[in-house]
Amino acid sequence: NDGQCCPMCNEGRVVQKDCTVYSGTQCRFCDLGTFMNQPNGLYNCFPCTSCDTGHGLFVKQNCTATTDTVCDVLNGYYCKDLIDSNGCSLTEKHSHCAAGQRIKEPGTSRSDTVCEDCQPGFFSKDGVSCTAWKVDVVCGRTSSQHYFVFLPFLLCSVAFTSLVTG
Ligand SMILES: *[C@@H]1O[C@H](CO)[C@@H](O)[C@H](O)[C@H]1NC(C)=O
């Protein structure tokens, strides 16, 4: 009434009764499941955030009268919406790499899986790792294989012989 504001309530409390000319602000503690993290002149505490297990979150830190719940990310998920570098409010499942790809970097709680195409000559059925094609030695490719083994050998022999004979 005299142009001065009522004193604020501390963290963990809200206003039960405004001050009067004769008395200060009356404050009350936040009920279970609610919190107040700043000095305030409010009448209601904030409801605590709940961490939704069905959406890849778990309680990292329980709600107190002065701090909200902190949620973190379950295995197999990564955070899409980080709060304060600590908590998370939204997650997504790690991607699976497609056939023909490998996992270049596994997903973490902060980042999705990084996939990479297999190099030529490699294959991947499961999208996990790439395996080299096997060279088929049975079905008529023996001659070309021998060619690749014997040609360098032949060249070496010629080189060696010419070296020795001057
Ligand atoms: C949170 O509180 C619940 C119930 O009181 C308890 O079971 C759980 O262990 C607590 N979690 C943490 C992270 O403190």
The ligand as an SDF file (V2000), in Angstrom:
LIG
                    3D

 14 14  0  0  0  0  0  0  0  0999 V2000
   14.4230  -41.3160   -6.3360 C   0  0  0  0  0  0  0  0  0  0  0  0
   13.4500  -41.6390   -5.4010 O   0  0  0  0  0  0  0  0  0  0  0  0
   12.9640  -42.9600   -5.4950 C   0  0  0  0  0  0  0  0  0  0  0  0
   11.7930  -43.1130   -4.5390 C   0  0  0  0  0  0  0  0  0  0  0  0
   12.0440  -42.4990   -3.3190 O   0  0  0  0  0  0  0  0  0  0  0  0
   14.1060  -43.9280   -5.2040 C   0  0  0  0  0  0  0  0  0  0  0  0
   13.6560  -45.2560   -5.3090 O   0  0  0  0  0  0  0  0  0  0  0  0
   15.2100  -43.6860   -6.2150 C   0  0  0  0  0  0  0  0  0  0  0  0
   16.3220  -44.5040   -5.9070 O   0  0  0  0  0  0  0  0  0  0  0  0
   15.6270  -42.2290   -6.2020 C   0  0  0  0  0  0  0  0  0  0  0  0
   16.5320  -42.0200   -7.3390 N   0  0  0  0  0  0  0  0  0  0  0  0
   17.6580  -41.3320   -7.2690 C   0  0  0  0  0  0  0  0  0  0  0  0
   18.4600  -41.2040   -8.5070 C   0  0  0  0  0  0  0  0  0  0  0  0
   18.0490  -40.8200   -6.2440 O   0  0  0  0  0  0  0  0  0  0  0  0
  1  2  1  0
  1 10  1  0
  2  3  1  0
  3  4  1  0
  3  6  1  0
  4  5  1  0
  6  7  1  0
  6  8  1  0
  8  9  1  0
  8 10  1  0
 10 11  1  0
 11 12  1  0
 12 13  1  0
 12 14  2  0
M  END
$$$$
